[in-house]
Amino acid sequence: MRTLLLASMAVIVSTACGTAAPAPAAAPSPLSSPSSSLSFVEDDYARALADGRAVHRLVFVDAWAPWCHTCLSMRAFTFRDPKVLAHAAEYTWASIDTEKPENAAWVAAHPMHSWPTLYVVDPTNDTTVLTWANSATADELVALLAGASAAAAKGAPIALSGPAANLEAELDALAGKKEYAGCAAAAERELPGIPRGAGRATTFALGCALQLAADAREPMLGHLVERARKTVANPDEPILADDRSDLYEAIVEALNEEKRTDDAHTVATQWAAYLDAQASRAPDAATRAVFDAHRLGAYLALGSPERAIPMLEQSARDFPNDYNPPARLALAYAAMKRYDDALTALGRALPLVYGGRMLRLYALEADVLEAKGDRAGAAAALHVGVARARATPLSARYAAGADELEKRARTLESK
């Protein structure tokens, strides 16, 4: 059962009662309409295209999800940066919440493997001139926008700027296709020539290396870890705080895989301290909440989930329509074996969650009930989650997830 609980924690942190919850109203994330930022046309792609055509501007699209901490980081930092705001009048800015049922047709027409994915579209013919998966610093985004504008003018594919950006895109594409050996080989070949600015590429490289068989990953994992540790320790490395946190997480995972548990604990301690410092400097509650997911991950890595309770309760008070704080509270309480408190927290989260991501929360509810010895309740929770998810448009990956939950429910009922 601990295995099941840990699996649920991994999917909800990363990237969380038995009776059917009502279909929720749209529940905004803390930064769905960021202040002091760009003005987005939200969840209305047709309107954004019309606006772009009317004023002869390219359309920038931020495809995001409320569970995606990197998406919220982009909204809290990159989209508020003066370097990006200086280009506000040059584009029509649109955002698409990929979890909302009303956006299902758009999502089906724009398959994604990474959140956020950023697009620049020529509205005259609805042609995509840029697709960028993952985050971007302000400098990176300005360069990408300039490249997209030039590409649109020439009718030619955009050329990415710099070796780090090219390598990141290559590794991300290979990882998305599960070509882990090719991803690791490309990292082994290219990373030594990129002294700075390859933080995300290093994260992808570690992730790919960990997917290889032990004999194949051993030669490269050690020096990838050391490179990553130097990167996170360098305050001048040009990466977002969220990406630095991703790299910390990848290092901890790699060190644990190598059975270097003392080193993993040391890095997890540094990771938690870094995130706590970032959160303490946040200018508002929404920016502070950007770090909730990774702070919980760091505390779980340290075996101290109780440290997350105060911050998550505060976020739940600050954002009562967001399902993420109570879902994360449920994860923390489950790790503490406070199962009744976990179920109470889920009771707060489930009426708010929408889209296929709800499957993760019902899976966690089943994990908690099974840990309490209530297999019938666990199966019932899974059936409720599957029924509710299938009442909304599902992407292929979520449809497969629903099938897995249904299979698990039948297994529980057969015991």
Secondary structure, 3 states (H helix, E strand, C coil): CHHHHHHHHHHHHCCCCCCCCCCCCCCCCCCCCCCCCCCEEECCHHHHHHHHHHHCCEEEEEEECCCCHHHHHHHHCHHHCHHHHCCHHHEEEEEEECCCHHHHHHHHHCCCCCCCEEEEEECCCCEEEEEEECCCCHHHHHHHHHHHHHHHHHCCCCCCCCHHHHHHHHHHHHHHCCCHHHHHHHHHHHHHHCCCCCHHHHHHHHHHHHCCCHHHHHHHHHHHHHHHHHHHHCCCCCCCHHHHHHHHHHHHHHHHHCCCHHHHHHHHHHHHHHHHHHHHCCCCHHHHHCCHHHHHHHHHHCCCHHHHHHHHHHHHHHCCCCCHHHHHHHHHHHHCCCHHHHHHHHHHHCCCCCCCCHHHHHHHHHHHHHHCCCHHHHHHHHHHHHHHHHCCCCCHHHHHHHHHHHHHHHHHHHC
